[in-house]
């Protein structure tokens, strides 16, 4: 039995005992499961939260093979909410690869300081999931999740207050506000980058976000 398989089994067992948020167990996620996960770690406090997040780390490219969850990616989501920059500036996103549904992070971080998450009202949405390595800066190395956790801890302040857990109605309202926001409207879906011109589907990203809100029970 491989180390990754053992960790997956442990995570599943811990989740059944209520020790691990369902964000790290269920493939599907919503603004509710994101908020519940954040509050789980806030309630633990910084030291215990960091220890638990690091305990979820598998090999850099390992997936939860039972539910096709990329655990590393979801650790990054948590860090984006749990830590705020000490200097008042947003922390950088993790270097886990690129998200091929979106323009490069450098073109989005002004509008979405918690990229790849977007907050609207009391809801957190994931703009895109599924990091890929094709096209990643050849001069950079993929970041290990423990290194990103440490970066956030050294440069950020751990959240003290829990976040709101939205209802489905609230999440749908927040999504409508997100798509009507200046940040969304100013996002350029056709852009030039590193000598090429690329066009991405705004509608496809919008459908992905709507699925997160509509999946709330």
C-alpha positions as CSV (number, residue, x, y, z in Angstrom):
1,X,0.0,0.0,0.0
2,X,1.5,3.3,-1.1
3,X,1.9,6.3,1.2
4,X,-0.7,8.3,-0.8
5,X,-3.2,5.5,-0.5
6,X,-2.7,5.3,3.3
7,X,-3.2,9.0,3.6
8,X,-6.4,8.9,1.6
9,X,-7.7,6.1,3.8
10,X,-6.8,8.1,6.9
11,X,-8.5,11.3,5.6
12,X,-11.6,9.3,4.8
13,X,-11.6,7.7,8.3
14,X,-11.0,11.0,10.0
15,X,-13.8,12.6,8.0
16,X,-16.2,9.9,9.1
17,X,-15.3,10.8,12.7
18,X,-15.9,14.5,12.0
19,X,-12.2,15.5,12.2
20,X,-11.8,16.6,8.6
21,X,-14.1,19.0,6.8
22,X,-16.2,17.5,3.9
23,X,-14.4,19.8,1.5
24,X,-11.5,17.3,1.7
25,X,-13.8,14.3,1.3
26,X,-16.5,15.2,-1.2
27,X,-15.6,15.9,-4.8
28,X,-18.5,18.4,-5.1
29,X,-18.2,21.7,-3.2
30,X,-20.3,24.7,-2.6
31,X,-19.9,28.1,-0.8
32,X,-21.4,26.3,2.2
33,X,-18.7,23.5,2.4
34,X,-16.0,26.1,1.8
35,X,-17.3,28.3,4.7
36,X,-17.7,25.3,7.0
37,X,-14.1,24.2,6.2
38,X,-12.8,27.7,7.0
39,X,-14.7,27.8,10.3
40,X,-13.3,24.4,11.2
41,X,-9.8,25.7,10.9
42,X,-10.6,29.0,12.6
43,X,-12.0,27.1,15.6
44,X,-8.8,25.1,15.8
45,X,-6.5,28.1,16.0
46,X,-3.4,28.8,13.9
47,X,-1.1,26.1,15.3
48,X,-3.5,23.2,15.2
49,X,-5.0,24.4,11.8
50,X,-1.5,24.5,10.2
51,X,-0.7,21.0,11.6
52,X,-3.9,19.6,10.2
53,X,-3.5,21.2,6.8
54,X,0.0,19.8,6.6
55,X,-1.3,16.4,7.6
56,X,-3.5,16.5,4.6
57,X,-0.6,17.0,2.2
58,X,0.2,14.1,0.0
59,X,2.6,13.9,-2.9
60,X,2.4,17.1,-4.9
61,X,0.5,15.5,-7.8
62,X,-1.5,13.1,-5.7
63,X,-5.3,13.0,-5.9
64,X,-7.8,11.5,-3.5
65,X,-8.4,8.6,-5.8
66,X,-11.8,7.7,-4.3
67,X,-13.4,11.0,-5.1
68,X,-11.0,12.6,-7.5
69,X,-10.1,15.4,-5.1
70,X,-6.9,17.3,-5.7
71,X,-6.1,17.9,-2.0
72,X,-3.2,20.3,-2.6
73,X,-5.5,22.6,-4.5
74,X,-8.1,22.7,-1.7
75,X,-5.4,23.4,0.8
76,X,-4.6,26.4,-1.3
77,X,-8.2,27.6,-1.1
78,X,-8.1,27.4,2.6
79,X,-4.9,29.4,2.9
80,X,-6.3,32.1,0.7
81,X,-9.1,32.7,3.2
82,X,-7.4,31.8,6.5
83,X,-4.4,34.2,6.0
84,X,-4.5,37.9,5.2
85,X,-1.3,39.9,4.3
86,X,0.4,41.6,7.2
87,X,1.1,44.7,5.2
88,X,-2.4,45.2,4.0
89,X,-1.6,43.7,0.6
90,X,-3.0,40.4,-0.5
91,X,-0.8,37.4,-0.3
92,X,0.2,35.9,-3.7
93,X,-1.7,32.8,-4.9
94,X,0.0,29.4,-4.8
95,X,2.3,28.3,-7.6
96,X,0.6,25.0,-8.2
97,X,0.3,25.4,-12.0
98,X,-2.2,27.2,-14.2
99,X,-5.9,27.2,-14.4
100,X,-6.8,26.8,-18.1
101,X,-10.3,28.2,-17.8
102,X,-9.0,31.6,-16.8
103,X,-6.6,34.3,-17.9
104,X,-3.2,34.1,-16.1
105,X,-3.3,35.1,-12.4
106,X,-1.2,38.2,-13.1
107,X,-4.1,39.6,-15.1
108,X,-6.7,38.7,-12.4
109,X,-5.2,39.4,-9.0
110,X,-6.2,43.0,-8.9
111,X,-9.9,42.1,-9.3
112,X,-9.7,38.9,-7.3
113,X,-7.2,39.3,-4.4
114,X,-8.0,35.8,-3.1
115,X,-7.6,34.2,-6.6
116,X,-8.6,31.6,-7.5
117,X,-11.4,32.4,-5.1
118,X,-13.8,35.3,-5.4
119,X,-15.8,36.6,-2.5
120,X,-19.2,38.2,-3.1
121,X,-21.4,39.1,-0.2
122,X,-21.1,36.3,2.3
123,X,-20.2,33.6,-0.3
124,X,-16.8,32.3,-1.5
125,X,-16.8,31.0,-5.0
126,X,-14.0,29.1,-6.9
127,X,-13.4,30.7,-10.3
128,X,-11.8,27.6,-11.7
129,X,-10.3,24.3,-10.5
130,X,-7.9,21.8,-11.9
131,X,-4.4,23.0,-12.1
132,X,-2.4,22.0,-15.1
133,X,1.4,22.2,-15.7
134,X,1.4,22.8,-19.4
135,X,2.3,26.4,-20.0
136,X,3.6,27.0,-16.5
137,X,6.5,29.3,-16.3
138,X,9.5,27.2,-17.3
139,X,11.7,29.3,-15.0
140,X,9.6,28.5,-11.9
141,X,9.2,25.3,-9.9
142,X,5.8,24.0,-8.8
143,X,5.3,24.9,-5.2
144,X,4.9,22.2,-2.6
145,X,1.8,22.8,-0.5
146,X,3.7,22.8,2.8
147,X,5.9,25.6,1.3
148,X,2.8,27.6,0.5
149,X,1.4,27.1,4.0
150,X,4.7,28.3,5.4
151,X,4.7,31.3,3.1
152,X,1.2,32.3,4.2
153,X,2.2,31.9,7.9
154,X,5.3,34.0,7.5
155,X,3.7,36.8,5.5
156,X,0.1,36.7,6.7
157,X,-2.1,37.0,9.8
158,X,-4.3,34.0,10.7
159,X,-8.0,34.7,10.6
160,X,-9.6,35.1,14.1
161,X,-13.3,35.3,13.2
162,X,-15.4,32.7,11.4
163,X,-17.0,33.4,8.1
164,X,-20.7,33.4,7.4
165,X,-22.3,30.2,6.0
166,X,-24.7,31.3,3.3
167,X,-28.0,29.8,2.4
168,X,-28.7,28.7,-1.1
169,X,-30.8,31.9,-1.7
170,X,-28.0,34.0,-0.3
171,X,-25.4,32.3,-2.5
172,X,-27.5,32.8,-5.6
173,X,-27.9,36.5,-4.7
174,X,-24.2,36.8,-4.1
175,X,-23.5,35.2,-7.5
176,X,-25.7,37.6,-9.3
177,X,-23.9,40.5,-7.5
178,X,-20.5,39.0,-8.5
179,X,-21.4,38.8,-12.2
180,X,-22.7,42.4,-12.0
181,X,-19.6,43.7,-10.3
182,X,-17.0,46.0,-11.8
183,X,-14.4,43.4,-11.2
184,X,-16.3,40.8,-13.3
185,X,-17.2,43.3,-16.1
186,X,-13.6,44.4,-16.4
187,X,-12.2,40.9,-16.8
188,X,-10.9,40.5,-20.4
189,X,-11.7,37.1,-21.7
190,X,-9.7,37.7,-24.9
191,X,-6.1,38.8,-24.0
192,X,-2.6,38.8,-25.2
193,X,0.0,37.0,-23.2
194,X,3.6,36.0,-23.9
195,X,3.2,36.7,-27.6
196,X,-0.1,34.9,-28.1
197,X,-3.8,35.8,-28.3
198,X,-6.2,33.7,-26.2
199,X,-10.0,33.7,-25.9
200,X,-11.7,31.9,-23.1
201,X,-15.4,31.3,-22.3
202,X,-17.0,33.7,-19.9
203,X,-20.2,31.7,-20.1
204,X,-18.4,28.5,-19.2
205,X,-16.9,30.0,-16.0
206,X,-20.3,31.5,-15.2
207,X,-21.9,28.1,-15.5
208,X,-19.2,26.6,-13.2
209,X,-20.0,29.3,-10.5
210,X,-23.7,28.7,-10.9
211,X,-23.2,25.1,-10.3
212,X,-21.6,25.8,-6.9
213,X,-24.5,27.9,-5.7
214,X,-27.2,25.6,-7.1
215,X,-25.7,22.5,-5.5
216,X,-26.5,23.9,-2.0
217,X,-29.2,21.8,-0.5
